Amino acid sequence: MQTNFETADTGTPKKKKKFYQLLYVQVIFAIIIGVTLGYFWPEKGKAMQPLGDGFIKLVKMIIAPVIFLTVSTGIAGMNDLKKVGRVAAKAFAYFIFFSTLALILGLVVSHFVQPGAGLNIDPTTLDASKISKYVEAAEENSMVNFIFNIIPETLFSPMTGDIILQVLLVAILFGVALALTADRSQPVIDFLETLTIPVFKIVEILMKLAPVGAFGAMAFTIGAYGIDSLMYLGKLVGTFYLTSFAFVVIILGVVARLNGFNIFKFLRYIKEEIFLVLGTSSSEPAMPGLMKKLNEAGCDKGVVGLVVPTGYSFNLDGTNIYMTLAALFIAQACNIDLKFDQLMVLLLVAILSSKGAAGVTGAGFITLAATLAVVPDIPIAGMTLILGIDKFMSECRALTNVIGNGVACVVISNWEKHLDKEQLKKTLG
């Protein structure tokens, strides 16, 4: 029999929220209001940009402490440090396989659907100056520079920066050091575990502002770019969304089923994070909440701490689908017929460039620029064709990336036999 109360894990009665008090419901309404404002009053919509940007900055502020505390305490709690290396190896094997699969899927779908066919664009008429900043960013984030960027200036400087991989590196080193000196470092471990409580409370407080951030971001997007721009390149946008949907439901759905859970129940479980990403067009605001929910669903704390932050840089399924799909769209729009060997070169370059610009803000467009810069068959100036709709596609990229990382974490926890399947079943049910 249903009651007006639900019981938390602590056994303390918790009053059940009414539907309008639920965060994801508030975010949905905020998105609708934002779209309405941006469509009918574009200038007022564009003026809402500080609300969206401000919310994302607030969340970015707390990401570094969340990653550091979760990863360091998770590793410190592992009795066998070999497990850390084993989890990392399995995670990277998973990331490489599914990232490559996503690239191939985008390539295949674009080849058969031909979203750019018929546009008949003359490459010489395109103005590449609009995308010059993305080309420069791609050059700055080459593989060599990327490797050096992982290494921070000091042990504590990552806490004040926004490079996730630097935070992850320091957290792993600190966690290993704590594990090796656990007999003398127990007070430090206890302190960090206690510090986790108020840090996640801050996350909970910030999430109450999610509807405001979603409203501002969506109002600005519609006001600045207009829904009309979707109609202009609607076939590409539609193809990308349907391909990403198929990747999540079919490919990740099969992976989920093989590991004992249902993809639709999982999506329902992380619905707040999904709508948050949809409203802000960024995957970063969802990271703290996703890590917390994965822990509560029965995933191993150490696995969550390693897989999710690393996945945010190396397991970008949505971004990879977008890269090959967009690259072939540009080639088709410019009437460039790519041969099989040229497609293979494009695929290999995309595999490398998607890692070279990992963790960079606006990574989707930057990695596309990095790929086209070394594939001379496709004019890099063709990126101007999709610049106007990239904001709309960034939502789908971020959604697919977040879902892919959530599934990866559950799967790798299961592989490690550190997944509480009863808890997972109870939570998703």
C-alpha positions, -999 to +999 in steps of 0.1 A: +000+000+000+013+034-010+019+060+017+029+097+018+063+088+031+093+070+017+121+056+039+158+065+033+186+041+038+192+055+072+156+045+082+146+081+088+111+088+073+113+112+044+083+131+032+075+122-004+078+153-027+048+165-048+054+163-085+061+201-089+088+198-062+108+172-081+139+187-097+135+171-131+099+184-134+111+219-125+139+217-151+114+205-178+092+235-171+122+258-171+133+245-205+098+251-219+097+286-205+132+293-218+123+281-254+092+302-253+110+333-243+138+328-267+115+322-296+090+350-291+114+376-276+149+367-289+167+397-275+153+390-240+162+354-244+198+363-253+200+385-222+194+354-201+228+339-209+244+349-176+219+327-158+230+296-177+267+304-177+266+313-140+250+280-130+276+260-150+304+280-133+289+272-099+289+235-106+324+236-121+334+252-088+326+220-069+336+193-095+373+193-085+367+187-048+341+160-056+365+141-079+395+145-055+375+133-024+358+104-042+388+091-060+414+095-032+391+079-005+380+052-029+415+041-037+426+044-001+397+021+008+409-006-016+428-033+001+446-044-030+463-016-051+464-041-080+427-035-082+433+002-091+454-008-121+430-036-131+400-012-130+419+014-150+429-012-176+394-024-179+380+011-181+404+021-209+397-011-228+359-004-225+364+033-235+385+025-266+361-002-278+329+018-275+344+051-286+356+035-318+323+018-322+306+052-319+329+066-346+321+037-369+284+040-363+285+077-373+305+069-404+281+041-415+249+061-408+262+092-426+273+070-456+239+055-461+216+084-450+236+110-469+224+140-449+245+165-468+236+153-503+220+179-526+233+210-508+259+215-536+282+239-517+312+254-534+341+252-508+357+283-522+327+304-512+329+295-475+344+319-449+367+300-427+374+330-404+343+322-383+359+289-372+395+301-368+393+300-330+383+264-331+412+255-354+436+273-330+421+255-300+425+222-318+462+230-325+468+239-289+453+207-278+473+183-300+483+150-285+517+162-274+504+193-257+475+173-242+500+149-225+519+178-210+486+195-199+478+165-177+507+173-154+498+202-131+521+230-119+518+220-083+501+193-062+473+217-053+469+238-084+444+214-101+419+223-073+418+259-086+418+249-123+392+233-147+413+205-162+396+173-149+425+150-158+449+170-136+425+166-107+422+129-114+460+125-116+466+142-082+436+123-067+450+089-078+485+097-066+471+109-032+448+079-029+477+055-036+499+073-011+471+070+015+467+033+008+504+026+012+506+045+045+471+035+058+485+025+092+497+061+098+473+080+075+440+068+089+432+102+105+436+118+071+414+092+055+388+097+081+389+135+076+385+132+039+356+108+042+339+132+066+347+162+043+328+143+016+295+148+035+294+187+034+308+188-001+280+166-015+256+188+006+269+218-014+262+198-046+226+193-033+222+230-026+236+240-060+212+216-078+183+236-065+194+263-089+193+239-119+159+252-132+173+287-133+204+276-151+184+255-176+160+284-183+188+308-189+208+285-212+178+274-233+164+310-236+198+322-248+203+293-273+169+298-289+172+336-288+207+336-303+204+308-329+167+305-335+147+274-342+148+283-379+184+272-380+173+237-371+151+237-402+180+247-424+200+216-415+172+195-401+183+163-418+217+164-402+203+172-367+176+145-371+201+119-382+224+127-353+197+125-327+183+092-341+218+077-344+226+087-308+192+073-296+199+040-314+234+038-298+219+043-263+189+020-267+203-008-289+241-009-283+242+003-246+209-015-241+224-049-250+255-041-229+232-033-199+211-065-204+243-086-205+253-071-172+219-076-155+201-043-157+176-026-180+187+005-199+153+022-197+151+017-159+186+032-157+176+062-178+146+067-155+169+066-125+192+093-138+164+114-153+173+145-132+209+144-147+195+139-182+172+169-180+199+189-165+222+182-194+193+189-218+187+223-203+223+234-200+238+217-231+267+206-209+276+173-193+296+188-164+267+199-142+255+163-142+288+148-130+285+152-092+249+139-091+257+110-115+286+099-092+264+101-061+236+081-078+260+054-090+273+049-055+238+047-042+229+022-069+255-003-056+285+006-077+319+003-060+331+038-047+366+033-061+353+023-095+329+053-096+358+076-087+380+062-114+356+055-142+333+085-143+359+114-143+381+095-167+351+087-189+343+124-191+375+128-211+380+095-229+345+079-232+327+105-254+303+084-273+281+112-284+310+134-295+325+105-315+292+099-334+290+136-341+325+138-354+323+112-382+287+121-390+295+159-393+327+152-413+309+131-439+280+157-440+305+184-450+321+162-476+286+153-491+275+190-490+306+200-510+302+171-534+334+153-523+332+116-529+354+098-503+369+064-511+372+036-487+408+043-479+400+079-473+372+069-449+397+047-430+421+076-427+393+098-414+384+071-388+420+066-376+426+104-373+393+108-354+403+081-329+435+100-321+420+136-322+391+126-300+417+118-273+439+147-280+413+173-272+397+153-244+383+173-215+384+206-234+354+229-232+335+227-265+354+194-273+329+183-300+336+212-324+373+214-315+379+176-321+361+180-354+384+208-363+414+188-353+403+159-374+396+179-406+429+198-402+448+166-409+424+151-435+429+173-465+402+157-486+375+175-466+377+214-465+379+226-429+360+257-440+330+234-443+326+236-406+309+270-411+280+250-425+272+235-391+284+263-368+249+277-364+233+244-353+263+231-333+247+244-301+216+223-307+237+192-314+258+198-283+228+188-261+226+154-277+264+149-276+264+157-238+234+135-232+249+105-249+283+111-232+267+111-197+245+080-203+275+062-218+297+069-188+269+059-164+265+025-181+303+021-182+306+025-145+279-001-137+295-025-162+330-022-149+318-025-113+301-057-124+332-070-141+351-064-109+325-083-090+320-052-068+285-044-079+257-049-053+232-064-077+204-065-051+209-028-044+210-020-081+178-040-087+161-023-058+172+012-068+163+009-105+130-008-096 
